[in-house]
């Protein structure tokens, strides 16, 4: 019963952002902030670097997360250009403009406990951990459990309860 109540409260938190007349990327920024709360981060990590690679459709909306606290960690927002910069990220938003480089980005992130997030159809099946999609004019998200396990990112079961679960496509 307690788990059900927590799941309902978490769903209401995510849904509240969508009902407030916010833009698509304001909603996605709110999701990113909330995702950070439901990941088990290393205790010795003080700053949680949220990086964007590729075209930045968030604009200033994502900057509102700068210096906020999530899961006891201070958020820092950074735009990166190269795959080599990925190692400093804890949350990596991969823009759709990076579709051609997605495999090299995911290879670079492998084993670094980075939560990868995207908003492009097929990204989750290709190995991105969390991917946004639209359903009935609402922003939803899917989680690739296989990718999460490979990355070492520990996601709360509460977050899994709100997501559509996908697996790697069998190429």
DSSP file (Angstrom, degrees, kcal/mol; ACC not computed):
  #  RESIDUE AA STRUCTURE BP1 BP2  ACC     N-H-->O    O-->H-N    N-H-->O    O-->H-N    TCO  KAPPA ALPHA  PHI   PSI    X-CA   Y-CA   Z-CA
    1    1 A X     >        0   0    0      0, 0.0     4,-2.3     0, 0.0     5,-0.1   0.000 360.0 360.0 360.0 -41.6    0.0    0.0    0.0
    2    2 A X  H  >  +     0   0    0      2,-0.2     4,-2.5     1,-0.2     5,-0.2   0.896 360.0  50.9 -63.7 -40.8    2.9    2.4    0.9
    3    3 A X  H  > S+     0   0    0      2,-0.2     4,-2.4     1,-0.2    -1,-0.2   0.910 110.0  50.0 -63.2 -42.2    4.6    1.6   -2.5
    4    4 A X  H  > S+     0   0    0      2,-0.2     4,-2.3     1,-0.2    -2,-0.2   0.919 110.7  49.3 -61.9 -44.2    1.3    2.3   -4.3
    5    5 A X  H  X S+     0   0    0     -4,-2.3     4,-2.4     1,-0.2    -2,-0.2   0.916 111.2  49.2 -62.6 -44.2    0.9    5.6   -2.5
    6    6 A X  H  X S+     0   0    0     -4,-2.5     4,-2.4     1,-0.2    -1,-0.2   0.900 110.9  50.5 -61.7 -41.4    4.5    6.7   -3.3
    7    7 A X  H  X S+     0   0    0     -4,-2.4     4,-2.4     2,-0.2    -1,-0.2   0.894 110.5  49.1 -64.2 -40.2    4.0    5.8   -7.0
    8    8 A X  H  X S+     0   0    0     -4,-2.3     4,-2.3     2,-0.2    -2,-0.2   0.918 112.3  47.9 -65.6 -43.6    0.8    7.8   -7.1
    9    9 A X  H  X S+     0   0    0     -4,-2.4     4,-1.8     2,-0.2    -2,-0.2   0.897 112.5  49.1 -64.1 -40.1    2.5   10.8   -5.5
   10   10 A X  H  X S+     0   0    0     -4,-2.4     4,-2.0     2,-0.2    -2,-0.2   0.910 111.0  49.7 -65.3 -42.8    5.4   10.5   -7.9
   11   11 A X  H  X S+     0   0    0     -4,-2.4     4,-2.9     1,-0.2     5,-0.2   0.897 109.7  51.9 -62.9 -40.0    3.1   10.3  -10.9
   12   12 A X  H  X S+     0   0    0     -4,-2.3     4,-2.3     1,-0.2    -1,-0.2   0.875 106.6  54.1 -64.7 -36.9    1.3   13.4   -9.7
   13   13 A X  H  X S+     0   0    0     -4,-1.8     4,-0.9     2,-0.2    -1,-0.2   0.923 113.6  41.3 -62.5 -45.4    4.5   15.3   -9.4
   14   14 A X  H  X S+     0   0    0     -4,-2.0     4,-0.8     1,-0.2     3,-0.5   0.909 116.4  48.8 -68.7 -42.8    5.4   14.5  -13.0
   15   15 A X  H  X S+     0   0    0     -4,-2.9     4,-1.5     1,-0.2     3,-0.5   0.829 100.2  66.4 -68.9 -32.2    1.9   15.1  -14.3
   16   16 A X  H  < S+     0   0    0     -4,-2.3     4,-0.4     1,-0.3    -1,-0.2   0.869  97.4  54.1 -57.6 -38.2    1.6   18.4  -12.5
   17   17 A X  H ><>S+     0   0    0     -4,-0.9     3,-0.7    -3,-0.5     5,-0.6   0.855 107.5  51.2 -64.5 -34.3    4.3   19.9  -14.7
   18   18 A X  H ><5S+     0   0    0     -4,-0.8     3,-0.6    -3,-0.5    -1,-0.2   0.789 107.3  51.9 -76.0 -27.0    2.4   18.9  -17.8
   19   19 A X  T 3<5S+     0   0    0     -4,-1.5    -1,-0.2     1,-0.2    -2,-0.2   0.459  91.0  79.3 -87.2   0.0   -0.9   20.5  -16.7
   20   20 A X  T < 5S-     0   0    0     -3,-0.7    -1,-0.2    -4,-0.4    -2,-0.1   0.261 108.1-106.6 -95.3  12.6    0.7   23.9  -15.9
   21   21 A X  T < 5 +     0   0    0     -3,-0.6     2,-0.1     1,-0.2    -2,-0.1   0.805  66.5 156.0  70.4  29.2    0.8   25.2  -19.5
   22   22 A X      < -     0   0    0     -5,-0.6    -1,-0.2    -4,-0.1     2,-0.0  -0.449  45.7-101.9 -85.6 160.5    4.6   24.7  -19.8
   23   23 A X     >  -     0   0    0     -2,-0.1     4,-2.2     1,-0.1     3,-0.2  -0.316  37.0-103.0 -74.1 165.0    6.5   24.3  -23.0
   24   24 A X  H  > S+     0   0    0      1,-0.2     4,-2.1     2,-0.2     5,-0.1   0.897 122.4  45.0 -55.7 -43.7    7.8   20.8  -24.0
   25   25 A X  H  > S+     0   0    0      2,-0.2     4,-1.9     1,-0.2    -1,-0.2   0.741 107.8  56.7 -81.1 -21.1   11.3   21.5  -22.9
   26   26 A X  H  > S+     0   0    0     -3,-0.2     4,-2.0     2,-0.2    -1,-0.2   0.898 110.3  47.0 -66.8 -40.8   10.3   23.1  -19.6
   27   27 A X  H  X S+     0   0    0     -4,-2.2     4,-2.4     2,-0.2    -2,-0.2   0.925 111.8  49.4 -64.9 -44.9    8.5   19.8  -18.9
   28   28 A X  H  X S+     0   0    0     -4,-2.1     4,-2.6     1,-0.2    -1,-0.2   0.880 109.3  52.4 -63.5 -37.5   11.5   17.8  -20.0
   29   29 A X  H  X S+     0   0    0     -4,-1.9     4,-2.2     2,-0.2    -1,-0.2   0.906 109.1  50.1 -63.0 -40.6   13.8   19.9  -17.7
   30   30 A X  H  X S+     0   0    0     -4,-2.0     4,-2.3     2,-0.2    -2,-0.2   0.901 110.2  50.6 -64.0 -40.5   11.4   19.2  -14.8
   31   31 A X  H  X S+     0   0    0     -4,-2.4     4,-3.2     2,-0.2    -2,-0.2   0.938 108.3  51.9 -60.8 -46.6   11.6   15.5  -15.6
   32   32 A X  H  X S+     0   0    0     -4,-2.6     4,-1.8     1,-0.2    -2,-0.2   0.911 110.0  49.4 -57.9 -43.0   15.4   15.6  -15.7
   33   33 A X  H  X S+     0   0    0     -4,-2.2     4,-0.7     1,-0.2    -1,-0.2   0.925 113.9  45.3 -60.9 -45.0   15.4   17.2  -12.3
   34   34 A X  H >X S+     0   0    0     -4,-2.3     3,-0.8     1,-0.2     4,-0.6   0.860 106.8  58.6 -69.9 -35.0   13.0   14.6  -10.9
   35   35 A X  H >< S+     0   0    0     -4,-3.2     3,-1.8     1,-0.2    -1,-0.2   0.919  99.5  59.6 -56.9 -42.3   15.0   11.8  -12.5
   36   36 A X  H >< S+     0   0    0     -4,-1.8     3,-0.8     1,-0.3    -1,-0.2   0.790  99.8  57.2 -58.0 -28.3   18.0   12.9  -10.5
   37   37 A X  H << S+     0   0    0     -3,-0.8    -1,-0.3    -4,-0.7    -2,-0.2   0.677 105.3  50.6 -75.7 -18.0   16.0   12.4   -7.3
   38   38 A X  T << S+     0   0    0     -3,-1.8   118,-2.9    -4,-0.6     2,-0.4   0.022  91.2  90.0-114.6  26.6   15.4    8.7   -8.1
   39   39 A X  E <  S-A  155   0A   0     -3,-0.8     2,-1.0   116,-0.2   116,-0.2  -0.954  76.8-124.9-118.7 141.3   18.9    7.6   -8.9
   40   40 A X  E     -A  154   0A   0    114,-2.7   114,-0.5    -2,-0.4     2,-0.2  -0.773  36.1-168.7 -86.7 104.7   21.3    6.2   -6.3
   41   41 A X        -     0   0    0     -2,-1.0     7,-0.0    30,-0.2    72,-0.0  -0.612  32.9 -87.2 -93.3 153.1   24.3    8.5   -6.7
   42   42 A X    >   -     0   0    0     -2,-0.2     3,-1.5     1,-0.1    -1,-0.1  -0.322  34.5-130.2 -57.8 139.2   27.7    7.8   -5.1
   43   43 A X  T 3  S+     0   0    0      1,-0.3    -1,-0.1    -3,-0.1    -2,-0.0   0.818 104.3  56.0 -63.0 -32.6   27.9    9.2   -1.6
   44   44 A X  T 3  S+     0   0    0      2,-0.0     2,-0.6     0, 0.0    -1,-0.3   0.417  83.4 101.7 -84.1   4.0   31.2   11.0   -2.2
   45   45 A X    <   +     0   0    0     -3,-1.5     3,-0.1     1,-0.2    -4,-0.1  -0.790  41.9 174.5 -91.6 120.1   29.9   12.9   -5.2
   46   46 A X        +     0   0    0     -2,-0.6    28,-2.2     1,-0.2     2,-0.4   0.857  64.0  48.3 -92.0 -40.0   29.0   16.5   -4.3
   47   47 A X  E     -b   74   0B   0     26,-0.2     2,-0.7    28,-0.0    28,-0.2  -0.862  66.1-152.3-109.4 137.2   28.1   18.0   -7.7
   48   48 A X  E     -b   75   0B   0     26,-3.4    28,-2.3    -2,-0.4     2,-0.6  -0.893  16.2-151.0-108.4 102.1   25.8   16.4  -10.2
   49   49 A X  E     -b   76   0B   0     -2,-0.7    41,-2.8    39,-0.2    42,-2.3  -0.647   8.4-166.4 -81.5 117.6   26.8   17.4  -13.7
   50   50 A X  E     -bc  77  91B   0     26,-3.6    28,-2.5    -2,-0.6     2,-0.3  -0.919  16.6-170.7-101.8 113.8   23.8   17.5  -16.1
   51   51 A X  E     -bc  78  92B   0     40,-3.3    42,-3.4    -2,-0.7     2,-0.5  -0.787  17.4-154.9-110.8 149.9   25.3   17.8  -19.6
   52   52 A X  E     -bc  79  93B   0     26,-2.1    28,-2.8    -2,-0.3     2,-0.5  -0.991  10.0-167.4-119.8 126.9   23.6   18.4  -22.9
   53   53 A X  E     +bc  80  94B   0     40,-2.6    42,-2.4    -2,-0.5    45,-0.2  -0.964  56.6   5.4-115.6 132.0   25.4   17.1  -26.0
   54   54 A X  S    S+     0   0    0     26,-0.9    26,-0.1    -2,-0.5    -2,-0.1  -0.562 115.2   4.5  97.7-165.7   24.2   18.3  -29.4
   55   55 A X        -     0   0    0     -2,-0.2     2,-0.9     1,-0.1    42,-0.2  -0.270  69.4-136.5 -56.4 134.5   21.6   20.9  -30.3
   56   56 A X        +     0   0    0      1,-0.2     3,-0.2    -4,-0.1    -1,-0.1  -0.803  33.0 165.6-100.1  96.6   20.2   22.6  -27.1
   57   57 A X        +     0   0    0     -2,-0.9   -32,-0.2     1,-0.2    -1,-0.2   0.519  69.7  71.0 -84.9  -6.5   16.5   22.8  -27.4
   58   58 A X  S >  S+     0   0    0      1,-0.2     3,-1.6    -3,-0.1    -1,-0.2   0.862  71.5 173.0 -76.0 -36.5   16.2   23.6  -23.7
   59   59 A X  G >   -     0   0    0      1,-0.3     3,-0.8    -3,-0.2     4,-0.5  -0.383  70.0 -16.5  60.2-138.1   17.6   27.1  -23.9
   60   60 A X  G 3> S+     0   0    0      1,-0.2     4,-0.7     2,-0.2     3,-0.3   0.657 123.5  81.8 -73.7 -15.4   17.4   29.0  -20.7
   61   61 A X  G X4 S+     0   0    0     -3,-1.6     3,-0.6     1,-0.2    -1,-0.2   0.862  92.9  47.4 -59.3 -36.4   14.8   26.5  -19.3
   62   62 A X  G X4 S+     0   0    0     -3,-0.8     3,-1.8     1,-0.2     4,-0.3   0.784  99.0  68.9 -76.0 -26.3   17.5   24.0  -18.3
   63   63 A X  G >4 S+     0   0    0     -4,-0.5     3,-1.3    -3,-0.3    -1,-0.2   0.739  83.1  73.5 -65.0 -21.3   19.6   26.8  -16.7
   64   64 A X  G << S+     0   0    0     -4,-0.7    -1,-0.3    -3,-0.6    -2,-0.2   0.701  89.5  60.8 -63.6 -18.3   16.9   27.1  -14.0
   65   65 A X  G X  S+     0   0    0     -3,-1.8     3,-2.3    -4,-0.2    10,-0.3   0.675  76.2 118.7 -82.0 -17.3   18.2   23.8  -12.6
   66   66 A X  T <  S+     0   0    0     -3,-1.3    10,-0.2    -4,-0.3     3,-0.1  -0.266  86.9   2.8 -54.5 128.4   21.7   25.2  -11.9
   67   67 A X  T 3  S+     0   0    0      8,-2.9    -1,-0.3     1,-0.3     9,-0.1   0.428  96.6 133.0  72.3   2.8   22.5   25.1   -8.2
   68   68 A X    <   -     0   0    0     -3,-2.3     7,-3.2     7,-0.1     2,-0.5  -0.407  55.9-121.4 -72.9 161.8   19.3   23.2   -7.3
   69   69 A X  E     +D   74   0B   0      5,-0.2     2,-0.4    -3,-0.1     5,-0.2  -0.908  31.7 173.5-110.6 133.8   19.7   20.2   -5.0
   70   70 A X  E >  S-D   73   0B   0      3,-2.7     3,-2.0    -2,-0.5   -36,-0.0  -0.989  73.7  -9.7-138.6 128.2   18.5   16.7   -6.0
   71   71 A X  T 3  S-     0   0    0     -2,-0.4   -30,-0.2     1,-0.3     3,-0.1   0.845 129.7 -56.1  53.2  37.0   19.2   13.6   -3.9
   72   72 A X  T 3  S+     0   0    0      1,-0.2     2,-0.4     0, 0.0    -1,-0.3   0.585 116.5 113.5  75.6   9.8   21.5   15.7   -1.7
   73   73 A X  E <   - D   0  70B   0     -3,-2.0    -3,-2.7   -37,-0.1     2,-0.5  -0.895  67.4-124.3-116.1 144.0   23.6   16.7   -4.7
   74   74 A X  E     -bD  47  69B   0    -28,-2.2   -26,-3.4    -2,-0.4     2,-0.3  -0.751  29.7-130.7 -87.1 128.5   24.0   20.2   -6.2
   75   75 A X  E     -b   48   0B   0     -7,-3.2    -8,-2.9    -2,-0.5     2,-0.4  -0.575  22.1-173.2 -82.1 140.5   23.1   20.3   -9.9
   76   76 A X  E     -b   49   0B   0    -28,-2.3   -26,-3.6    -2,-0.3     2,-0.5  -0.999  12.6-147.8-129.4 134.1   25.4   21.9  -12.5
   77   77 A X  E     +b   50   0B   0     -2,-0.4     2,-0.4   -28,-0.2   -26,-0.2  -0.879  22.4 170.7-107.7 131.9   24.3   22.4  -16.1
   78   78 A X  E     -b   51   0B   0    -28,-2.5   -26,-2.1    -2,-0.5     2,-0.5  -1.000  27.3-143.3-143.0 138.9   26.8   22.2  -18.9
   79   79 A X  E     -b   52   0B   0     -2,-0.4     2,-0.3   -28,-0.2   -26,-0.2  -0.894  25.7-169.0 -99.1 128.2   26.7   22.1  -22.7
   80   80 A X  E     -b   53   0B   0    -28,-2.8   -26,-0.9    -2,-0.5     3,-0.1  -0.845  20.1-170.9-118.7 156.4   29.3   19.8  -24.2
   81   81 A X        +     0   0    0     -2,-0.3     2,-0.3   -28,-0.2    -1,-0.1   0.727  64.4  57.9-111.6 -35.4   30.5   19.4  -27.7
   82   82 A X  S >  S-     0   0    0      1,-0.1     3,-1.0   -28,-0.0     4,-0.3  -0.692  71.9-128.5-110.0 155.6   32.8   16.4  -27.8
   83   83 A X  G >  S+     0   0    0     -2,-0.3     3,-1.4     1,-0.2     4,-0.3   0.810 107.8  66.2 -63.2 -31.3   32.5   12.8  -26.9
   84   84 A X  G >  S+     0   0    0      1,-0.3     3,-0.6     2,-0.1    -1,-0.2   0.749  93.5  59.9 -64.6 -23.8   35.7   13.2  -24.8
   85   85 A X  G X  S+     0   0    0     -3,-1.0     3,-1.6     1,-0.2    -1,-0.3   0.583  80.0  89.3 -80.2  -9.7   33.9   15.6  -22.4
   86   86 A X  G X   +     0   0    0     -3,-1.4     3,-2.5    -4,-0.3    -1,-0.2   0.814  69.4  73.4 -59.3 -33.4   31.3   12.9  -21.5
   87   87 A X  G <  S+     0   0    0     -3,-0.6    -1,-0.3    -4,-0.3    -2,-0.1   0.689  91.8  56.7 -60.9 -17.9   33.3   11.5  -18.6
   88   88 A X  G <  S+     0   0    0     -3,-1.6    -1,-0.3     2,-0.0     2,-0.2   0.494  92.6  92.8 -89.1  -2.4   32.6   14.6  -16.4
   89   89 A X    <   +     0   0    0     -3,-2.5   -39,-0.2    -4,-0.2     3,-0.2  -0.615  43.9 179.8 -93.7 148.9   28.8   14.1  -16.8
   90   90 A X  S    S+     0   0    0    -41,-2.8    25,-3.2     1,-0.4     2,-0.4   0.636  87.2  31.3-109.8 -35.9   26.5   12.2  -14.4
   91   91 A X  E    S-ce  50 115B   0    -42,-2.3   -40,-3.3    23,-0.2     2,-0.5  -0.997  76.0-168.7-121.2 127.4   23.3   12.9  -16.4
   92   92 A X  E     -ce  51 116B   0     23,-2.9    25,-2.9    -2,-0.4     2,-0.6  -0.942   8.4-159.8-123.4 111.5   23.8   13.2  -20.2
   93   93 A X  E     -ce  52 117B   0    -42,-3.4   -40,-2.6    -2,-0.5     2,-0.7  -0.808  12.2-156.0 -88.9 122.4   21.0   14.5  -22.4
   94   94 A X  E     -ce  53 118B   0     23,-3.4    25,-0.6    -2,-0.6   -40,-0.2  -0.879  10.7-141.6-105.1 110.9   21.6   13.4  -25.9
   95   95 A X    >   -     0   0    0    -42,-2.4     3,-1.9    -2,-0.7   -39,-0.1  -0.225  22.7-113.3 -67.4 157.1   19.9   15.6  -28.5
   96   96 A X  G >  S+     0   0    0      1,-0.3     3,-1.6     2,-0.2     4,-0.2   0.734 113.4  73.1 -63.3 -21.4   18.4   14.2  -31.6
   97   97 A X  G 3  S+     0   0    0      1,-0.3     3,-0.4   -42,-0.2    -1,-0.3   0.657  89.4  62.0 -66.0 -13.1   21.1   16.0  -33.6
   98   98 A X  G X>  +     0   0    0     -3,-1.9     4,-0.8   -45,-0.2     3,-0.7   0.209  65.6 114.5 -97.1  14.2   23.5   13.4  -32.3
   99   99 A X  G X4 S+     0   0    0     -3,-1.6     3,-0.7     1,-0.3     4,-0.3   0.872  77.6  49.9 -52.6 -42.1   21.7   10.4  -34.0
  100  100 A X  G 34 S+     0   0    0     -3,-0.4    -1,-0.3     1,-0.2     3,-0.2   0.825 118.1  39.0 -67.3 -31.8   24.7    9.8  -36.2
  101  101 A X  G <> S+     0   0    0     -3,-0.7     4,-2.3     1,-0.2     3,-0.3   0.352  83.9 107.2 -99.2   4.8   27.1    9.8  -33.2
  102  102 A X  H <X S+     0   0    0     -4,-0.8     4,-2.8    -3,-0.7     5,-0.2   0.891  77.5  50.9 -54.9 -46.2   24.9    8.0  -30.8
  103  103 A X  H  > S+     0   0    0     -4,-0.3     4,-2.1     1,-0.2    -1,-0.2   0.905 112.7  45.7 -60.7 -41.7   26.8    4.7  -30.8
  104  104 A X  H  > S+     0   0    0     -3,-0.3     4,-2.1     2,-0.2    -1,-0.2   0.855 112.5  51.9 -70.7 -33.1   30.1    6.5  -30.1
  105  105 A X  H  X S+     0   0    0     -4,-2.3     4,-1.7     2,-0.2    -2,-0.2   0.936 111.8  45.8 -65.5 -46.3   28.5    8.5  -27.4
  106  106 A X  H  X S+     0   0    0     -4,-2.8     4,-1.1     1,-0.2    -2,-0.2   0.868 111.3  52.7 -66.3 -36.2   27.1    5.4  -25.7
  107  107 A X  H  < S+     0   0    0     -4,-2.1     3,-0.5    -5,-0.2    -1,-0.2   0.916 109.7  48.9 -63.4 -42.7   30.4    3.6  -26.0
  108  108 A X  H  < S+     0   0    0     -4,-2.1    -2,-0.2     1,-0.2    -1,-0.2   0.821 112.4  48.7 -66.0 -31.3   32.2    6.6  -24.4
  109  109 A X  H >< S+     0   0    0     -4,-1.7     3,-2.1    -5,-0.1     5,-0.5   0.647  83.8 121.1 -82.5 -16.0   29.6    6.6  -21.5
  110  110 A X  T 3< S+     0   0    0     -4,-1.1    41,-0.1    -3,-0.5    -3,-0.0  -0.226  83.1   3.8 -56.2 129.5   29.9    2.8  -20.9
  111  111 A X  T 3  S+     0   0    0     39,-0.2    -1,-0.3     3,-0.1    40,-0.1   0.503 102.1 102.7  77.6   5.3   31.0    1.9  -17.4
  112  112 A X  S <  S-     0   0    0     -3,-2.1    -2,-0.1     2,-0.1    40,-0.1   0.308  89.5-118.9-102.3   8.5   31.0    5.5  -16.2
  113  113 A X        +     0   0    0     38,-1.0     2,-0.5     1,-0.2    39,-0.1   0.909  58.0 157.8  54.3  46.4   27.7    5.3  -14.3
  114  114 A X        -     0   0    0     -5,-0.5     2,-0.9    37,-0.1   -23,-0.2  -0.882  42.6-135.3-103.8 130.0   26.1    8.0  -16.4
  115  115 A X  E     -e   91   0B   0    -25,-3.2   -23,-2.9    -2,-0.5     2,-0.4  -0.758  25.2-156.3 -81.1 110.0   22.4    8.3  -16.8
  116  116 A X  E     -e   92   0B   0     -2,-0.9    14,-2.3   -25,-0.2     2,-0.4  -0.744  14.2-178.8 -92.0 137.8   21.8    8.8  -20.5
  117  117 A X  E     +ef  93 130B   0    -25,-2.9   -23,-3.4    -2,-0.4     2,-0.3  -0.991   5.6 164.5-136.7 140.9   18.6   10.5  -21.5
  118  118 A X  E     -ef  94 131B   0     12,-2.0    14,-2.7    -2,-0.4   -23,-0.1  -0.851  32.8-146.1-142.8-179.2   17.2   11.3  -25.0
  119  119 A X        +     0   0    0    -25,-0.6     2,-0.4    -2,-0.3   -23,-0.1  -0.113  61.6 109.0-144.3  41.1   14.0   12.3  -26.8
  120  120 A X  S >  S-     0   0    0    -26,-0.1     3,-2.4   -25,-0.1     4,-0.4  -0.972  75.3-102.9-125.8 133.4   14.4   10.6  -30.1
  121  121 A X  T 3  S+     0   0    0     -2,-0.4    -2,-0.1     1,-0.3    12,-0.1  -0.259 107.5  17.0 -53.8 130.6   12.3    7.7  -31.3
  122  122 A X  T 3> S+     0   0    0      9,-0.0     4,-1.2     6,-0.0    -1,-0.3   0.270  89.6 113.1  91.2 -10.6   14.4    4.5  -31.1
  123  123 A X  H <>>S+     0   0    0     -3,-2.4     5,-2.3     1,-0.2     4,-0.6   0.912  75.9  51.3 -61.9 -42.4   17.0    5.9  -28.7
  124  124 A X  H >45S+     0   0    0     -4,-0.4     3,-1.4     1,-0.2    -1,-0.2   0.927 109.0  50.0 -62.1 -44.1   16.0    3.6  -25.8
  125  125 A X  H 345S+     0   0    0      1,-0.3    44,-2.1    43,-0.1    -1,-0.2   0.758 108.1  55.4 -65.7 -22.9   16.2    0.5  -28.0
  126  126 A X  H 3<5S-     0   0    0     -4,-1.2    -1,-0.3    -3,-0.4    -2,-0.2   0.535 134.0 -83.2 -87.5  -7.6   19.7    1.6  -29.1
  127  127 A X  T <<5S+     0   0    0     -3,-1.4     2,-0.3    -4,-0.6    -3,-0.2   0.444  81.0 137.1 123.8   0.2   20.9    1.8  -25.5
  128  128 A X      < -     0   0    0     -5,-2.3    -1,-0.4     1,-0.1    16,-0.3  -0.618  49.2-140.3 -73.6 137.3   19.9    5.2  -24.1
  129  129 A X  S    S+     0   0    0     -2,-0.3    15,-2.9     1,-0.2     2,-0.4   0.949  81.7  21.1 -69.7 -50.6   18.7    4.6  -20.5
  130  130 A X  E     -fG 117 143B   0    -14,-2.3   -12,-2.0    13,-0.2     2,-0.4  -0.975  69.4-177.9-122.3 133.9   15.7    7.0  -20.4
  131  131 A X  E     -fG 118 142B   0     11,-2.3    11,-2.5    -2,-0.4   -12,-0.2  -0.996  18.8-136.3-133.5 132.7   14.0    8.3  -23.5
  132  132 A X  E     + G   0 141B   0    -14,-2.7     2,-0.3    -2,-0.4     9,-0.2  -0.572  27.6 169.6 -81.4 147.7   11.1   10.8  -23.8
  133  133 A X  E     - G   0 140B   0      7,-2.1     7,-3.5    -2,-0.2     2,-0.4  -0.965  30.4-115.5-148.9 163.2    8.2   10.2  -26.1
  134  134 A X  E     + G   0 139B   0     -2,-0.3     2,-0.3     5,-0.2     5,-0.2  -0.848  29.9 171.9-105.4 139.0    4.8   11.7  -26.7
  135  135 A X  E >  S- G   0 138B   0      3,-2.4     3,-1.2    -2,-0.4    -2,-0.0  -0.951  73.6 -11.7-145.7 123.3    1.5    9.9  -26.2
  136  136 A X  T 3  S-     0   0    0     -2,-0.3     3,-0.1     1,-0.3    -1,-0.0   0.908 128.5 -55.5  51.4  46.8   -1.9   11.6  -26.3
  137  137 A X  T 3  S+     0   0    0      1,-0.2     2,-0.4     0, 0.0    -1,-0.3   0.700 116.5 112.8  61.1  23.1   -0.2   15.0  -26.2
  138  138 A X  E <  S-G  135   0B   0     -3,-1.2    -3,-2.4     0, 0.0     2,-0.6  -0.938  71.3-118.0-122.6 148.1    1.7   14.2  -23.0
  139  139 A X  E     +G  134   0B   0     -2,-0.4     2,-0.2    -5,-0.2    -5,-0.2  -0.745  42.2 170.8 -82.4 123.9    5.4   13.7  -22.5
  140  140 A X  E     -G  133   0B   0     -7,-3.5    -7,-2.1    -2,-0.6     2,-0.3  -0.709  18.8-139.1-121.6 175.0    6.1   10.2  -21.3
  141  141 A X  E     -G  132   0B   0     21,-0.3    23,-1.8    -9,-0.2     2,-0.3  -0.992   5.7-156.8-141.9 153.5    9.3    8.3  -20.8
  142  142 A X  E     -Gh 131 164B   0    -11,-2.5   -11,-2.3    -2,-0.3     2,-0.4  -0.910  11.1-147.5-122.7 151.5   10.6    4.8  -21.3
  143  143 A X  E     -Gh 130 165B   0     21,-2.2    23,-2.6    -2,-0.3     2,-1.0  -0.980   8.1-144.6-124.1 131.3   13.5    3.1  -19.6
  144  144 A X  E  >  - h   0 166B   0    -15,-2.9     4,-2.1    -2,-0.4    23,-0.2  -0.831  13.8-169.1 -91.5 102.7   15.8    0.6  -21.1
  145  145 A X  H  > S+     0   0    0     21,-1.3     4,-2.4    -2,-1.0     5,-0.2   0.864  84.4  55.9 -62.0 -37.9   16.5   -1.8  -18.2
  146  146 A X  H  > S+     0   0    0     20,-0.5     4,-2.3     1,-0.2    -1,-0.2   0.933 109.3  45.8 -60.8 -46.3   19.3   -3.6  -20.1
  147  147 A X  H  > S+     0   0    0      1,-0.2     4,-2.1     2,-0.2     6,-0.2   0.886 111.3  52.7 -65.3 -39.4   21.1   -0.3  -20.6
  148  148 A X  H  X>S+     0   0    0     -4,-2.1     4,-1.2     2,-0.2     5,-0.9   0.924 110.5  47.4 -62.5 -44.2   20.6    0.8  -17.0
  149  149 A X  H  <5S+     0   0    0     -4,-2.4     3,-0.3     1,-0.2    -2,-0.2   0.912 112.2  49.7 -63.5 -42.7   22.1   -2.5  -15.7
  150  150 A X  H  <5S+     0   0    0     -4,-2.3   -39,-0.2     1,-0.2    -1,-0.2   0.868 110.9  49.8 -62.8 -36.8   25.1   -2.2  -18.1
  151  151 A X  H  <5S-     0   0    0     -4,-2.1   -38,-1.0    -5,-0.2    -1,-0.2   0.724 105.4-125.3 -77.9 -21.2   25.8    1.3  -17.1
  152  152 A X  T  <5 +     0   0    0     -4,-1.2     2,-0.4    -3,-0.3    -3,-0.2   0.479  59.3 146.7  86.7   2.3   25.7    0.6  -13.3
  153  153 A X      < -     0   0    0     -5,-0.9     2,-0.8    -6,-0.2    -1,-0.3  -0.606  41.9-144.9 -74.7 126.4   23.1    3.3  -12.8
  154  154 A X  E     -A   40   0A   0   -114,-0.5  -114,-2.7    -2,-0.4     2,-0.4  -0.837  17.7-167.3 -99.4 109.0   20.8    2.3   -9.9
  155  155 A X  E     -A   39   0A   0     -2,-0.8  -116,-0.2  -116,-0.2  -120,-0.0  -0.779  25.0-110.5 -99.4 136.5   17.3    3.5  -10.7
  156  156 A X    >>  -     0   0    0   -118,-2.9     4,-1.5    -2,-0.4     3,-0.8  -0.331  20.0-127.0 -61.6 142.7   14.6    3.5   -8.0
  157  157 A X  H 3> S+     0   0    0      1,-0.2     4,-1.9     2,-0.2    -1,-0.1   0.769 108.8  67.5 -62.3 -24.9   11.8    1.0   -8.6
  158  158 A X  H 3> S+     0   0    0      1,-0.2     4,-0.5     2,-0.2    -1,-0.2   0.888 100.6  47.3 -62.0 -39.0    9.4    3.9   -8.2
  159  159 A X  H X> S+     0   0    0     -3,-0.8     3,-1.2     1,-0.2     4,-0.6   0.898 108.7  53.7 -70.4 -40.3   10.7    5.4  -11.4
  160  160 A X  H >< S+     0   0    0     -4,-1.5     3,-0.9     1,-0.2    -1,-0.2   0.866 102.0  61.2 -59.1 -35.5   10.4    2.0  -13.2
  161  161 A X  H 3< S+     0   0    0     -4,-1.9    -1,-0.2     1,-0.2    -2,-0.2   0.699 106.9  44.3 -65.8 -19.6    6.8    1.9  -12.1
  162  162 A X  H << S+     0   0    0     -3,-1.2   -21,-0.3    -4,-0.5    -1,-0.2   0.509 104.8  79.3-100.2  -7.3    6.0    5.1  -14.1
  163  163 A X  S << S-     0   0    0     -3,-0.9     2,-0.6    -4,-0.6   -21,-0.2  -0.596  79.8-116.7-104.7 159.1    7.9    4.2  -17.2
  164  164 A X  E     -h  142   0B   0    -23,-1.8   -21,-2.2    -2,-0.2     2,-0.4  -0.847  40.6-134.2 -85.0 127.7    7.3    2.1  -20.3
  165  165 A X  E     +h  143   0B   0     -2,-0.6     2,-0.3   -23,-0.2   -21,-0.2  -0.723  29.7 175.2 -91.5 131.3   10.0   -0.6  -20.1
  166  166 A X  E     -h  144   0B   0    -23,-2.6   -21,-1.3    -2,-0.4   -20,-0.5  -0.850  15.2-147.2-127.3 166.5   12.0   -1.4  -23.2
  167  167 A X        -     0   0    0     -2,-0.3   -40,-0.1   -23,-0.2     3,-0.1  -0.867  37.5 -76.7-129.0 164.1   14.9   -3.6  -24.0
  168  168 A X        -     0   0    0     -2,-0.3     2,-0.2     1,-0.1   -42,-0.2  -0.271  51.4-112.7 -56.2 142.1   17.8   -3.5  -26.4
  169  169 A X        -     0   0    0    -44,-2.1     2,-1.8     1,-0.1    -1,-0.1  -0.589  30.0-115.4 -75.3 145.3   16.8   -4.3  -29.9
  170  170 A X              0   0    0     -2,-0.2    -1,-0.1     1,-0.2    -2,-0.0  -0.482 360.0 360.0 -86.1  70.2   18.4   -7.6  -31.0
  171  171 A X              0   0    0     -2,-1.8    -1,-0.2     0, 0.0    -2,-0.0   0.500 360.0 360.0 -65.9 360.0   20.7   -6.4  -33.8
